[in-house]
Amino acid sequence: MSTTTHLTARAYWLPLSALFGVTISVVAMTDPPWSVIMVAAFLLFVVIQGIHYGQIGREIQGKLATAGPGVGILGAVFGGAAVLVRSTPVAFWAGPVLGLITFAGTYLYLQRFGRFYRRSSETTS
């Protein structure tokens, strides 16, 4: 992976991981409808970010720019922890801590195992 592609991949994974951490924190600390709104906003951001960085498009049919099933498992574990913490007395301090751990864990995981597809303009230069 070239340096430019590596920096672009980092710029792709960092905001996704950060917003996932914030989403987990909000889900842990709030009840519906705010937690549902935050999850919907995160999903919309994922789609917009994927389109912006060329990770969703005609060239990448049938493939997603993810880290395979590992990222889904990671997301399920953190999401489940957020749901378990919600509505407990520790939610207001455990939610942000869980969000921070989620952000760091997801970012490090995606940096190591995440797939990032170069745009066709990057491959020609």
PENORSUL-V928464 format. One record per run of one state. SS is the DSSP state (@ for helix, = for strand, . for the rest). FROM is the first residue (numbers start at 1). TO is the last residue. If there is no record, write none. Layout:
ss:SS from:FROM to:TO
ss:SS from:FROM to:TO
This chain:
ss:. from:1 to:2
ss:@ from:3 to:29
ss:. from:30 to:33
ss:@ from:34 to:52
ss:. from:53 to:57
ss:@ from:58 to:60
ss:. from:61 to:68
ss:@ from:69 to:85
ss:. from:86 to:90
ss:@ from:91 to:113
ss:. from:114 to:119
ss:@ from:120 to:124
ss:. from:125 to:125
